[in-house]
Amino acid sequence: MIVVKVGGSEGINYEAVAKDAAQLWKAGQRLILVHGGSSETNRIAEALGHPPQFLTHPGGLTSRLTDRKTLEIFEMVYCGLVNKRIVELLQREGVNAVGLSGLDGRVFEGRRKEAVKYVENGKIKIHRGDYTGSVERVNTTLLTLLLEAGYLPVLTPPAISYQGEAINTDGDTAAAMLATAFKAEALLLLSNVPGLLANFPDESSLIHEIPADRVSEYMGVAQGRMKKKVLGAVEAVQGGVGRVVFGDARTPNPISAALAGRGTVVR
C-alpha cells in the first residue's frame, strides 16, 4: 500500500499525478490519494468577500482561522472542485476513482479543538469557536471495501468530529494517520518544492535524507508548513510506515520519482 498526499499550492501538476497514479494502479499497485486545495480556497474565499485569515501558534506553526463560513468555502473547494477534478483526471486515465471527504463514512474522525492558542503582538491569546481539529481515527474498513472492489479512493479534509461536526484538519497529518493505519510501504508528500531545502527557496540545497532519530537537527531549516510535514513524517515512520518521501508534484511521473527516492526521504 502507498499513500500519496498531493498538496494544494500553486504549480501542482495534477494531470501528471493522475497519469502516474493510473499507471501504477494498472500495474497492480494498491494506493490511496489524499489531496489539499489551499491556493484554490484562498482565491475563491477572496472572490466571495471572505478572505482567509491565519493564526500563528506559540510553536511557530500557522493554521487557517476556520469560522463556519470559511468551513463552507473549504468544503465547496476541497470536496467539490478539487476532489472532482482529480477524480475526473483518473477516470480519463481508465481508473475507477471514488472521491470522498473525511466526513463521508467517517473516513477521518477526530476531536474538535475547544480553543486555539495563537500569538498576536507578542502576546499569547485564545481563540474559541474555531471549526478545527485533528484526525485520530481512520475508517480502514470502508477504504478496504473500496480497494478490494477495484476502486481507487481519493480523499480530502474536512474530517468529522466525535459530535458529528465538520472540522478543518491538516491534510498531511490525515495522510500520515492513514498511512500508519494501513502500515503503508510508503507515504509520499508531494508539493511545489523538491523536498526539504537547507536554504529555502534554493532548490539546489535539497536535503536527500533525514534519519527519523535525528529529526531535531533538521527542524531549524524547515520553513512554515514544512515543520508540520517533517514532524508528521517522523510520527508515521515511528508508527510503522516504511518510509516517507517529500517529493515534487510539478514534474512528470511525480509518484514514481518519489518512490525512486527523488526528494527528501525520512526513514
C-alpha positions, 0 to 999 in steps of 0.5 A: 500500500502507498499513500500519496498526499498531493498538496494544494499550492500553486504549480501542482501538476495534477494531470501528471499525478493522475497519469502516474497514479493510473499507471501504477494502479494498472500495474497492480499497485494498491494506493490511496490519494489524499489531496489539499486545495489551499491556493484554490480556497484562498482565491475563491474565499477572496472572490466571495468577500471572505478572505482567509485569515491565519493564526500563528501558534506559540510553536511557530506553526500557522493554521487557517482561522476556520469560522463556519463560513470559511468551513463552507468555502473549504468544503465547496473547494476541497470536496467539490472542485478539487476532489472532482477534478482529480477524480475526473483526471483518473477516470480519463486515465481508465481508473475507477476513482471514488472521491470522498471527504473525511466526513463521508463514512467517517473516513477521518474522525477526530476531536474538535479543538475547544480553543486555539492558542495563537500569538498576536503582538507578542502576546499569547491569546485564545481563540474559541469557536474555531471549526478545527481539529485533528484526525485520530481515527481512520475508517480502514474498513470502508477504504478496504471495501473500496480497494478490494472492489477495484476502486481507487479512493481519493480523499480530502479534509474536512474530517468529522468530529466525535459530535458529528461536526465538520472540522478543518484538519491538516491534510498531511497529518490525515495522510500520515494517520492513514498511512500508519493505519494501513502500515503503508510501504510508503507515504509520499508528500508531494508539493511545489518544492523538491523536498526539504531545502537547507536554504529555502527557496534554493532548490539546489540545497535539497536535503536527500535524507533525514534519519527519523532519530535525528529529526531535531537537527533538521527542524531549524531549516524547515520553513512554515508548513514544512515543520508540520510535514517533517514532524508528521513524517517522523510520527508515521515512520515511528508508527510503522510506515516504511518510509516517507518521501517529500517529493515534487508534484510539478514534474512528470511521473511525480509518484514514481520519482518519489518512490525512486527516492527523488526528494527528501526521504525520512526513514 
